[in-house]
Amino acid sequence: MNSQNNTRRQFIKAVGAGISVAALSGSALAANRKSIGRVVVIGGGYGGATAAKYLRMWSEGRIDVTLIERSKEFVSCPMSNEVLAGYRNFDTLRHGYDGLKKNWGVKLVHASVTAIDVEKKRVKTDHSGEFAFDHVIVAPGIDFLFDQITGYNEAAREKILHAWKAGPQTLALRKQLEAMPDGGVYALTIPKAPYRCPPGPYERACLIASYLKTNKPKSKVLVLDANDKVQSKEKLFRGVWEADYKEIIDYQPNWNAVSVDAAQNSVTNELGDTVKAAVLNVVPPHRAGDIAQSAGLINVNQRWCAVDWVTLESTAVKNVHVIGDALMPGPTMPKSGHMANQHGKAAAAAIVEMLSGRPAQPTLMANTCYSMVDENRGMHVASVHRYDAEKKAPQPVAGAGGVSIEPNKLEGIFAHAWANTIWKEMLT
């Protein structure tokens, strides 16, 4: 107990003296006090990386944390639409995991998880062996339901891109847009909600329209939305389309893509209407990532994972916590990077309490989603969710949050500051 109190005093002193927590963390956690448990975190995105860091921080190094992530670097989906428009260098989205290891003592394993053995409490990987756990956090992100769109096979996906996971497809779609002739049509399909990043498709439409307006003014953006209306910031997006992109963006709701033809570069909806485009960007429906499916965690609509919202523990599998886009969200709760970050902190806090022999407590969760509408102007939507014990789910707090009055340059600055801040906060 004295050792724990001493470490707390070190942290308080350091903050008061203006010393960064990251700078102190290595020495503070190096004492390696008696472990109270082992946690394996699967997936190093906005949720998983955050959870790994805060498990170490809030347990003062007493929880051994192993983060298993197949990629050697984190690549951000938020802000990747700017790459498509030529407003951001792709490399600015890439960040390493070394800060988690150096500053917080997180054990990093770059491998793919093949199975979670709940009875033996082991996570199995393809080439790095097995890892024991008391609790495991699964942050698998999404995988796509390509089979729900006829013709969207592996060969078709070489040409018809989704670019809904930042990476090679982001760069490939940018090249397609650059190669598109002036007067060509860029068509974007949007799946039925819930999907990753509700405002993301509409931001993409704006940014690509901004690029075309300057560089290929005869071209068009066709937005084919399976939903009956714009899913986030509707008034703001429609206002921008009317004011800035009236002659460029054509928005069509209730347009559910069901098949593609790669040879014709066309997409067809459930009514039989077909659209051909110079650049076809099809975002298929998605579900929780593959490991969630193989581990038996998907139990809502064969797509998403339900959890106890106090602990983020799966309602299907004990001692397995699910966070991020894989969750079936609470009312008005988006699948966003910021919300995944909040899930990571909530799960970390709950596990620290549980392994310390105390009951977990529900936490507030706040979210902010920024969208850029051109190179400089941004806008946001924000919300706060509080756990409702009667409904056993987080509910939006009345009067909290809200949306921008209008897009402007100041909010564009805020959007970029948000990205830089959250990347640093979760990875260093």
C-alpha positions in Angstrom: 0.0 0.0 0.0 2.8 2.4 0.8 4.5 1.7 -2.5 1.2 2.4 -4.3 0.7 5.7 -2.4 4.3 6.7 -3.2 3.8 6.1 -6.9 0.6 8.2 -6.8 2.6 11.0 -5.1 5.2 10.8 -7.9 2.6 11.2 -10.5 0.9 14.2 -8.7 4.3 15.8 -8.2 5.3 15.3 -11.8 2.1 16.8 -13.2 2.4 19.8 -10.8 6.0 20.3 -12.0 4.9 20.2 -15.6 6.6 16.9 -16.3 4.8 14.7 -18.8 3.2 11.6 -17.5 4.8 9.6 -20.4 8.3 10.8 -19.2 7.6 9.6 -15.7 5.8 6.4 -16.6 8.8 4.4 -17.5 10.5 4.9 -14.1 7.2 4.8 -12.1 6.1 1.5 -13.6 9.6 0.0 -13.7 9.3 -0.9 -10.0 7.2 -3.8 -11.3 5.2 -4.3 -8.2 3.3 -7.6 -7.6 1.0 -8.3 -10.6 -2.7 -8.5 -9.9 -3.6 -10.0 -13.3 -2.9 -10.5 -17.0 -4.8 -8.9 -19.8 -4.5 -9.6 -23.5 -5.7 -6.9 -25.9 -6.5 -8.0 -29.4 -6.3 -5.2 -31.9 -4.3 -1.9 -31.8 -6.8 0.6 -33.1 -8.4 3.6 -31.4 -10.0 1.3 -28.8 -7.4 -1.4 -28.3 -4.3 0.8 -28.1 -6.1 3.1 -25.6 -7.2 0.2 -23.4 -3.6 -1.2 -23.3 -2.2 2.1 -22.2 -4.7 2.9 -19.6 -4.7 -0.6 -18.1 -1.0 0.0 -17.3 -1.5 3.5 -16.2 -4.5 3.0 -13.9 -3.2 -0.2 -12.4 0.2 1.5 -11.8 1.9 -1.3 -13.6 0.3 -4.0 -11.6 -1.6 -5.5 -14.6 0.6 -7.3 -17.2 -0.7 -6.2 -20.6 0.0 -7.8 -24.0 -1.2 -6.0 -27.1 -1.6 -8.3 -30.1 -1.8 -6.4 -33.4 -1.0 -7.8 -36.8 0.2 -4.5 -38.3 3.5 -2.9 -37.4 2.0 0.5 -37.3 -1.3 2.2 -36.6 -3.0 3.8 -39.6 -5.9 6.2 -38.9 -9.2 5.9 -40.8 -10.3 9.3 -39.5 -8.7 12.0 -41.6 -8.0 9.5 -44.5 -10.7 11.2 -46.7 -8.3 14.1 -46.9 -5.8 11.9 -48.6 -8.4 11.1 -51.3 -8.8 14.8 -52.0 -5.1 15.5 -52.1 -5.2 17.6 -48.9 -3.1 15.3 -46.7 -0.1 13.1 -47.1 -0.9 9.5 -46.3 2.2 9.2 -44.1 0.6 11.6 -41.6 -1.9 8.9 -40.8 0.8 6.4 -39.8 2.0 6.0 -36.3 4.2 3.5 -34.4 3.4 1.6 -31.3 6.8 2.0 -29.6 5.5 4.6 -27.2 3.2 2.0 -25.6 6.1 -0.3 -25.0 8.7 2.3 -23.9 6.5 4.6 -21.8 4.0 2.1 -20.3 5.6 -1.3 -20.5 2.9 -2.8 -22.8 4.2 -6.0 -24.4 3.7 -5.8 -28.2 3.2 -8.9 -30.3 2.7 -8.5 -34.1 0.7 -11.5 -35.1 -2.8 -12.6 -36.1 -5.0 -14.1 -33.4 -6.4 -17.5 -34.5 -8.5 -18.4 -31.5 -9.5 -17.5 -28.0 -9.6 -20.5 -25.6 -11.9 -19.3 -22.9 -11.7 -22.4 -20.8 -7.9 -22.5 -20.7 -7.8 -18.7 -20.8 -5.3 -18.6 -23.7 -5.1 -16.5 -26.8 -3.6 -18.3 -29.7 -1.7 -16.7 -32.6 -0.5 -17.8 -36.0 3.2 -17.6 -35.3 3.9 -16.2 -31.9 2.5 -18.9 -29.6 -0.1 -18.6 -26.9 -0.8 -15.9 -24.2 -2.5 -16.5 -20.9 -5.0 -14.0 -19.6 -7.4 -13.3 -16.8 -9.3 -10.9 -19.0 -9.1 -10.3 -22.7 -10.2 -7.2 -24.6 -11.2 -7.8 -28.2 -11.0 -4.6 -30.4 -11.3 -6.2 -33.8 -12.8 -3.3 -35.8 -14.9 -4.4 -38.7 -14.9 -6.9 -41.6 -17.0 -6.6 -44.7 -20.0 -8.7 -45.8 -18.9 -8.9 -49.5 -21.2 -11.8 -50.1 -24.2 -9.4 -49.7 -23.2 -7.7 -52.9 -23.3 -10.2 -55.9 -20.2 -10.0 -58.0 -18.0 -8.3 -55.3 -15.5 -11.1 -55.4 -11.7 -10.9 -54.9 -11.1 -10.1 -58.5 -13.7 -7.3 -58.5 -12.2 -5.8 -55.4 -9.0 -5.2 -57.3 -10.9 -2.6 -59.3 -13.9 -1.6 -57.3 -12.5 -0.3 -54.0 -14.2 0.4 -50.7 -11.2 2.3 -49.0 -13.2 2.0 -45.7 -10.1 0.8 -43.9 -7.2 3.2 -44.3 -4.3 1.7 -46.1 -3.4 0.6 -49.6 -6.9 1.1 -50.8 -6.8 4.7 -49.7 -3.8 5.3 -52.0 -5.3 3.2 -54.8 -8.6 5.2 -54.8 -6.7 8.5 -54.8 -4.9 7.3 -58.0 -8.2 6.4 -59.6 -9.5 9.9 -58.9 -6.4 11.4 -60.3 -6.7 9.3 -63.5 -10.4 10.0 -63.9 -11.0 12.2 -67.0 -12.7 15.6 -66.5 -16.4 14.9 -67.0 -16.2 11.5 -65.4 -18.5 10.3 -62.6 -17.3 9.2 -59.2 -20.0 7.1 -57.5 -20.1 6.2 -53.8 -22.4 3.6 -52.3 -23.3 3.7 -48.6 -24.6 0.6 -46.7 -27.5 0.6 -44.3 -26.7 1.8 -40.8 -25.1 1.0 -38.5 -21.8 1.2 -40.2 -18.3 2.6 -39.3 -18.3 6.4 -39.0 -21.8 7.7 -39.8 -20.6 11.1 -41.3 -17.7 9.5 -43.1 -19.3 8.9 -46.5 -20.8 12.4 -46.7 -17.4 13.9 -45.7 -15.9 11.9 -48.5 -18.4 13.2 -51.0 -17.6 16.8 -50.0 -13.9 16.4 -50.1 -13.8 14.6 -53.5 -16.3 17.2 -54.8 -13.9 19.9 -53.6 -11.0 18.3 -55.4 -13.1 17.9 -58.6 -14.4 21.4 -58.5 -10.9 22.8 -58.7 -9.2 20.2 -60.9 -12.0 18.5 -62.9 -14.9 20.9 -62.9 -17.0 18.9 -65.4 -17.0 15.8 -63.2 -19.8 14.7 -60.9 -20.1 13.0 -57.5 -23.0 10.5 -57.2 -23.9 9.4 -53.7 -26.0 6.2 -53.6 -27.2 5.8 -50.0 -29.0 2.7 -48.8 -30.5 4.8 -45.9 -33.5 7.0 -46.3 -31.6 10.1 -45.3 -28.1 11.5 -44.4 -27.1 9.7 -41.2 -25.2 12.5 -39.4 -25.1 16.3 -39.6 -27.8 16.1 -42.3 -28.7 19.8 -42.3 -25.1 20.8 -42.4 -24.1 18.5 -45.2 -27.1 19.4 -47.3 -26.4 23.0 -46.7 -22.8 22.6 -48.0 -24.0 20.6 -51.0 -26.5 23.3 -51.9 -24.1 26.2 -51.3 -20.8 24.8 -52.7 -21.4 21.6 -54.7 -24.9 22.0 -56.2 -23.7 21.3 -59.7 -21.4 18.5 -58.6 -23.0 16.3 -55.9 -26.1 14.3 -56.7 -27.5 12.6 -53.5 -29.9 9.6 -53.9 -31.4 8.0 -50.8 -32.9 4.6 -50.5 -30.4 3.2 -53.1 -29.3 -0.1 -51.7 -26.5 -1.7 -53.7 -26.9 -5.4 -54.2 -24.6 -6.3 -57.1 -21.6 -5.0 -59.0 -20.1 -5.7 -62.5 -16.4 -5.1 -62.5 -16.2 -5.4 -66.3 -18.7 -2.6 -66.8 -17.6 -0.8 -63.6 -21.3 -0.6 -62.6 -23.5 -1.2 -59.5 -27.1 -2.3 -59.4 -29.7 -1.7 -56.6 -32.4 -4.0 -55.3 -34.9 -2.4 -57.8 -32.8 -3.2 -60.8 -31.4 0.3 -61.4 -27.9 0.3 -62.7 -25.2 3.0 -62.5 -21.9 3.1 -64.4 -19.1 5.3 -63.2 -15.6 6.2 -64.1 -14.6 5.6 -60.5 -16.8 3.2 -58.5 -16.4 3.3 -54.7 -18.6 0.6 -53.1 -18.7 0.3 -49.3 -20.3 -3.0 -48.5 -22.2 -3.8 -45.3 -20.0 -4.8 -42.4 -20.0 -6.7 -39.1 -17.7 -7.1 -36.2 -14.2 -8.3 -37.2 -13.4 -12.0 -37.9 -12.0 -12.9 -34.5 -15.2 -11.7 -32.9 -17.1 -14.1 -35.1 -14.8 -17.1 -34.6 -14.8 -16.5 -30.8 -18.6 -16.6 -30.6 -18.9 -12.9 -29.6 -21.4 -11.9 -32.3 -24.9 -12.2 -30.9 -26.9 -9.2 -32.4 -28.3 -9.5 -36.0 -25.4 -11.9 -36.9 -23.3 -8.8 -37.1 -22.5 -7.1 -33.8 -21.5 -7.9 -30.2 -23.7 -7.1 -27.2 -21.9 -6.2 -23.9 -22.6 -5.4 -20.3 -22.2 -1.6 -20.5 -20.7 -1.4 -17.0 -17.8 -3.6 -17.8 -17.9 -3.9 -21.6 -17.8 -7.6 -21.0 -19.4 -9.7 -23.7 -22.9 -11.0 -22.9 -22.0 -14.2 -24.8 -18.5 -15.1 -23.4 -17.3 -14.4 -19.8 -14.1 -12.5 -19.1 -14.0 -11.3 -22.8 -14.6 -7.6 -23.2 -15.5 -6.1 -26.6 -14.9 -2.5 -27.6 -15.0 -0.2 -30.6 -16.8 -0.6 -33.9 -17.6 -4.3 -33.2 -20.2 -3.3 -30.6 -23.9 -3.0 -31.1 -24.0 0.7 -30.1 -26.3 2.3 -27.6 -28.9 4.8 -28.7 -27.4 7.5 -30.9 -23.9 6.2 -30.1 -21.8 6.3 -33.3 -19.2 3.8 -34.4 -16.3 6.3 -34.4 -12.6 6.5 -33.4 -13.4 8.9 -30.5 -16.1 6.5 -29.2 -13.7 3.5 -29.5 -11.2 5.5 -27.4 -13.9 6.0 -24.8 -14.8 2.3 -24.8 -11.1 1.5 -24.3 -10.9 3.6 -21.2 -14.2 2.3 -19.9 -13.1 -1.3 -20.3 -9.7 -0.5 -18.7 -11.2 1.1 -15.7 -13.6 -1.8 -15.2 -10.9 -4.4 -15.4 -8.6 -2.5 -13.0 -11.5 -2.5 -10.5 -12.4 -6.1 -11.0 -8.8 -7.4 -10.7 -8.4 -5.2 -7.6 -11.4 -6.9 -5.9 -13.7 -4.0 -6.3 -17.0 -3.7 -8.3 -16.7 -1.9 -11.6 -18.5 1.4 -12.0 -20.2 2.8 -15.1 -18.5 5.7 -16.8 -19.6 8.6 -18.9 -18.7 8.4 -22.5 -18.3 11.5 -24.7 -17.9 11.6 -28.5 -16.9 14.2 -31.0 -16.9 13.6 -34.8 -15.3 16.2 -37.0 -15.9 16.3 -40.8 -14.1 18.4 -43.3 -16.0 19.8 -46.2 -13.1 21.2 -48.1 -9.4 21.8 -47.6 -9.9 24.3 -44.7 -13.4 24.1 -43.3 -14.7 21.7 -40.8 -17.8 21.0 -38.6 -18.6 18.7 -35.8 -21.2 16.7 -33.9 -20.8 15.9 -30.2 -22.6 13.8 -27.7 -22.4 12.6 -24.1 -23.7 9.2 -22.9 -24.5 8.2 -19.3 -25.3 4.7 -18.1 -29.0 4.1 -17.3 -29.3 1.4 -14.7 -32.9 0.7 -15.6 -32.3 0.3 -19.3 -28.8 -1.2 -18.7 -27.4 0.8 -21.5 -25.8 4.2 -22.1 -28.3 6.9 -23.0 -27.6 10.3 -24.5 -27.5 13.1 -22.0 -30.2 15.7 -22.8 -28.7 19.1 -23.5 -25.1 17.8 -23.9 -23.3 17.9 -27.1 -24.8 19.3 -30.3 -23.7 20.2 -33.8 -21.9 23.1 -35.4 -23.8 26.1 -36.6 -22.0 26.0 -39.9 -18.7 24.7 -41.3 -15.8 27.1 -40.9 -12.0 27.4 -40.9 -11.8 27.5 -37.1 -13.5 24.1 -36.8 -11.1 22.8 -39.5 -8.3 23.8 -37.2 -10.0 22.0 -34.4 -10.5 18.9 -36.5 -6.8 18.6 -37.2 -5.9 19.4 -33.6 -8.3 16.6 -32.5 -6.6 14.1 -34.7 -3.1 15.0 -33.6 -4.1 15.1 -29.9 -5.9 11.7 -29.9 -3.1 10.0 -31.8 -0.6 11.2 -29.2 -2.9 10.5 -26.3 -3.5 6.8 -27.2 0.0 5.9 -28.5 2.5 7.7 -26.3 
